[in-house]
Amino acid sequence: MHLFFIFVHSMIDFQQIILKNGLQVLVHEDQTSPIAVVNILYNVGSRDENEEKTGFAHLFEHLMFGGSVNIPNYDTPLQKVGGENNAFTTPDVTNYYLTVPSANLETAFWLESDRMLGLSFDPEVLEVQRSVVIEEFKQRYLNQPYGDVWLKLRPLAYSLHPYKWPTIGKDISHIERATMEDVMEFFHQFYHPANAVMVVAGDVTVKQVQSLCNKWFSEIPSGPVNHRNLKPEPAQLASRKLEVTADVPVNAFYQVYHMPKRFERNYYRADLLSDILGRGKSSRLYQQLVKGKRLFSAISAHVTGSLDPGLLVIQGKLGEGVSCEQGHQAVAEEIDRILEHGITDRELQKVKNQAESSLAFSEVTLLNRSVNLAMAAVAGDPHYVNLEPKLINEVSLEGVMEQAATTLRKENSSTLYYKKRSA
Amino acid sequence: MPDRTSAPAIKSIEQVSIPEAVSVNLDNGIPLHFINAGTQPVMRLEVIFKAGKWFEHEPGHSYFAGKMLVEGTEQHSASEIATFFDELGAFVEISCGYDRVTLSIHLLQKHLDTILPILREMIYNPAFKLSEFTSLKERKRQQLAVDLQKNNFLASRSFTKAIFGGNHPYGRSLTLQNIDETPLDKVSEFFQDYIRGNFEIILSGMVNDKHVQSINDALGSNIRSSAALSDEISGTYNASEQHIDKKDSLQSAIRLGMPFIGRQHPEFIETLVVNEILGGYFGSRLMRNIREEKGYTYGIRSVMGILDHASFWTVSTEVKAEFRDRTITEIKKEIGQLQSELVPDSELTTVKNYILGTFVSSLDTPFALADKFKSIHFSGLNYHYYQDFFHRVGNITSERVLELSRKYLCVENMSLVTVG
């Protein structure tokens, strides 16, 4: 144990088991309630896709519920023992999680190990999930005002790195054209023990998990470890800008800056910088541009927090009759003010306190603790999960200013004007 | 190799004891309910005012009166208040619902004493400054303008109107014109009549006696006011159909439903099982049919909306526009099937275990325990409800499901709204 806790953050205790086939298992015991969480994270996201076949990692997330080698339906047996599950796909990873009454933990092992062993590869499942994903694409990205923002912003900000397309895919035709052959190839490449991290948490013991792992997972054959060789995004040398016009009620403004990847020291500097700019109603952008100048009706800043270098994002809705150009100018003035006059100790302390509080709240549920552990493990070391408070706390005022000078450069920015079509 | 073809033995789901809220009265009679649970040093403080939409005479009064609580007090400006909470890493949220306005603060336990004096100002002496009010209205106006472009949003609005009627406080909805025309004096009047001194407090998390004492010291002295009463409204309901055409929509939003029994009704718990089978969970009949077999939608579900003075039941989904009518036919077909054929044992067992298992899992956090308390408390029930819940869900039969489907899911009585 290290002795650096200024934060109230408590450690997430865990034990690690590595199976011979490469499966990394983390056990986090918490006997507070009679429930268990099984979280399996596969080290594959949309960044691992072929540019001509995007949206696959996410389509795959759907197919994983369409039956496995020995079990025709994943959901029903889990529901039958009182469990529930879901999954999500990001540019970095695909994560599957379930909660089950701890007495029925073995059912979770049976189900998860079978779908790691192999899928049913039923053509009908592919057809239906293809339609479901296309409907999801419409519901989330096309049939919502501003829904396609990230379809526009990603390729603007990234020229080479596969973060240039969103998890839903670059173009829905890729999903429309997906073949069963593609699906099988994807499975064999990425869905195997050496490319996964499993967290078992809650009302369980290490011994019990060890024995269940031996029984259900140890014989699953391994595959190639996903050693990525992704093209790094080249340093951006000139600012980029895009304008779109659509039937939206008000003008919107988006601006992104390249920044470091998560778990790296400078990431926390940029993260706190984004908080100073635009987290909450006391932030600079909100106070100056929503409350003060009343140019925006909403504005905020955040970071994407990705495992490869990510983005610091500023986004806002302009007030009635205010142009994107005016909004842009005002945001630029706020950024210049930071670069020229710096930030105050009080501001830095504020965003550290917010971060401290967010961490404590993010660990309230067993499920969140499990996901946090798995994410840290896939980033390189599960202990990262307990190191973040230290990294945040160590950020100095000078550190934030250095980062601001590096990140908030005009040449490093991509700006999107999302304009309201005039009547 | 283990036998992978058959499932491990199923253990039945044991009834768990739910950590209960302890209720006390502050010196001035204001009720404080607290739940001590959890392992993180966090808490949620909720101040709940009996001042939701139900009490308004014009749409927007409850919403704006509630939201103005964080927009400055007689002593501190809105910006000062925002900075104050942000500096403590506390998150303040105001939600304005049909029956209640809730001010909730998520905070680290160590900051409770610091927060209370400001909270007291906010709930007793909000400033109702015109400049803040104008700016709040502008922000709400823009948000509503965006929402009005969403088929789902329009469908929900039209549906509540169809259920309760356009003159009922639950059925009325806020328009852009309402926002423009809401005067500040009506909003502060609503605050005086319904919000000021008319609340209960719920504190959940790592709570101890000292925290309870602090709350009494800070909030136990002002006189509790008795809120203005409002009359019960008994509207007549007639099933209706409405289609709102939105050109170029890729998807249609659908709502199908009707008024429903509330939580206090002796058959309510059993109808939860009926609802679950039809559209309550991922493995429901509607989900399997419309999503997993046909791929018309990303999701479809049925839910009960439980309100203090009236409740409703609804199926909601967004489907590929060309399949709108076919989806409606399929929904009705699934309801018909529930009313004509016994649910197979294996499906019923799955649903029962799923309901009970997820119930047990949902007791995971102190905040969830507080939510469980609120569900019974505001329905005038006590913790016996949850024992009853375990018992009735565990013992319901296929015959009973059939009987209740016939009694409560009468298609002729349902209203339909489609948008797009």
Interface residues (C-beta under 8 A of the other chain):
Chain A: V8 S10 D30 T32 S33 P34 I35 V69 N70 I71 D75 T76 P77 Q79 K80 V81 G82 G83 E84 T99 V100 P101 A103 N104 E106 T107 F109 W110 S113 D114 L117 E127 V128 Q129 R130 S131 V132 E135 E136 K138 Q139 R140 L142 N143 Q144 P145 Y146 K215 W216 E219 D247 V248 P249 V250 R279 G280 K281 S282 S283 Y286 Q287 V290 K291 R294 S297 A298 K317 G319 E320 R346 Q349 K350 N353 Q354 A355 E356 S357 S358 A360 F361 E363 V364 T365 L366 L367
Chain B: M1 P2 R4 T5 A7 P8 I10 K11 I13 E14 V16 G38 T39 Q40 P41 V42 A78 S79 A82 T83 F85 D86 E87 L88 G89 A90 F91 H106 L107 L108 K110 S135 E138 R139 R141 Q142 Q143 A145 V146 L148 Q149 K150 N151 S249 L250 Q251 Y281 F282 G283 R291 E292 E293 K294 G295 Y296 T297 Y298 E318 V319 K320 S346 T349 T350 V351 N353 Y354 L356 G357 T358 V360 S361 L363 D364 T365 P366 F367
